[in-house]
């Protein structure tokens, strides 16, 4: 009788990534992954202790791939901005995992590469060393929040998105000017969350970097 195939860690992560392209992290389970691989859950627990550890590993592979294509150049603000856009693009291709990264981090090699580049960039900014960890923390929180928020929108089905847009138009353009005077005044210029996400991302990040620059002695 032939024994079951032993799957490598990379093969397990490849299959997990494929499953996560069609489902979210909440509905993903080790049991579903085991079924897709034609094995039982116990065999996967030899590689990962639990679902969270597995998801972190998949998210870290996205960070690794992003950093593989990243090139550090320019001044510290240009480096941080380029890194942020690189991560945004990487998780845009696997939005289900953006929330995992934002919630848990990863702790793997990809995560450490991101941390190293951010810290190195900040060290060239002129900030005193004692202030860098706190500034680094603020930037990471901002990037994770923006990327997770954008990923949440991108996973909405086209039909649901269009329904949401219609509700937005009704709510804004049909606002009662007596009860919502400011909303009625700006109604034709207010844009929904799904519009100009990259421009908003860059502008918000630039504002944070300008705030840090203002603190440099």
N, C-alpha and C positions, 0 to 999 in steps of 0.2 A: 504493500500500500504506500503510495507516494505521499509524503508530508506536504503540508501547506507551504506555499512560497514565503520566504522571508523577505519582507520589504525593507529597503534601505530608508534612512531618515530623509534623504532628498526625494525619494519617490513618494513617500508619505506626504511631504510638504507640497510637492507638485500637485498631487491629487486633492489635497485640502484647498489649495489655491483655486483649482478649477471649480470645486464645489462652491466656494465662496463668491465666485463670479455670478452665480445664479441664486444665491440665498444670502441672508444677512448673518452676522456673527451670533445673534441670539438664537436663531433656529438651527444653526450648525451644531452638530454633535459628533462625538467620537464614534458613536454607534453608526451614524450615517456614513462617516468616513470609512469605517471598517467594512461596511456593506459594499461601498464603491470599490474597495480594494479586494473584496472577496475573502476577507479574513474575519477574525473576531476582535472585539475591543481589547481583550487582554494582551494581544500581541502588540498593539500600539502603545500600551502603557509601559512597555519596555523602553520605548523611546521618549515618551512624554508622560509626566506624572498625572496631568489632568488637561482638560480642554483649554484652560487659560494659558498654560505653558505652550501648548500647541499653537494657539492663535498668536501668541507673542513671537513664536519662531517664524510663522508665516509673515507677520508684519516686519520682522527684522530682515527677512529676505528682500522685501520691498525697499527698505532703507539701504541694504547692501547694493542692490541694483541701481538705486538712485545715485549713491556715492560713487559707483563705478563710472558713471557718465558725467560726474561733476568735476569741474576744473576750477581750482582756487585761483582767482586773479582779481586785480583791482584793489581799492582801499577797503577798509574794514566794513563800511556800509554796503559797498557793492558785493562783497563776499557774502554777507549775511542775507542780502536781498536775493542773490543768485541761489543760495542754498535753500531759502524759503520757497522760491519758485520751483526749484528742482523737486523738493518734497511734495509740493502741491501737485505737480504733474504726475509724480510717481503714484501717489494715492488716488489721483483722478482715474487711473486705470484699474484700481482695485478699491473702490470707495467703501466697500463693506468693512475693510480693515482699518480705515482711518479712525473710526471710533475706538477700535481696539488699541491702536497706538496712543491715542489721546487719553484713554482711560488707564491703561496699564504700562505704557512704555514697552520696551522690549528687552533691554539689558544685554542684547547680543552684540556681535561685532559691528553690525550696521548702526546700531544705536550709539556705540562708542565712537564710531567715525564721525557721526553727526555732532556729538558732544565735543569731540576734539576740534573740529573745524570751527564751531561757534566760539569756543574758548580761545582758540588761536587768533581768530579775527578780532575778538574783543581785547586781547592783549596788545594788539597793534593800534588800538584806538587811542591810547593815552590814558585810559582809566587806571586808577590805582588798583593793584592786584586784589586788595581787600573788598573792592566794590564789584569785581567781575562776577563772582558766583551769583549774586542777587540779580544783576542785570541779565545774565545768562538765563536764569530761571524765568524771568518775565518774558523774555523772547520766546522760549520754548512753550510756555503756556499760551502765548498769543498765537504762535504757529499752529499748535495742536488744536486750539479752539477754532481758528479760521478754517483749517483743512477739514476738521471733523464736521463743521457746519456746512461747508460746501459739499462734502461727500454725502451728507444726509439729503440734500436737495437733488443731487445727481442720481440717487438710487430710486427716486420716485418714478413710477411708470408714466409713460407719455400721456395716457388718458387721464390719470390722476393729476398730473402736472397741469394739463389744460383746464381741468375742472377748477383747480386752485387758482389759476390765472383769471378765470371767469369770475370766481368769487371775489378776487382782489379788485377787479374792475368795478364790480357792482358795489362793493363796500366803499371804495374810494370815490369813484365818480358819482355815486348816488348818496354821498354823505349829506346829511341835513346841515345846511350852513348855520342854522341857529344853535344847534347842539354841538356841532364840530366845525366851528368857523375857520380854524387854521387848516384843517384837513381839506375843507371845501376850497379854500383859497389856493392851496398848492396841489390840488387833486391831479391836474393834468401833467404835473412835473414829477410826482412821486412815482418811483419805479419799484417793481416787485423784487424780492430777494434774489431771484434767479438771474437777474440782469447785471451785466458788467462785473462779474465776480472777480475776475483777474485784476481789473482796475482798482476795485475796492480793496482787494488783498494787498496790492502794492502800496496804495495810499495809507492804509492803516499801519502797515509795517514801517513805512517811511516815517510816519509820525512818531512811532515808538523809538526808532533809531535817532531821530532828531532830538527827542527828549533825552536820550542817553548822551548824545553829543554835547548837549547844553550843560551836562554835569561834569564834563572833562575839564580838569584844571587848565 
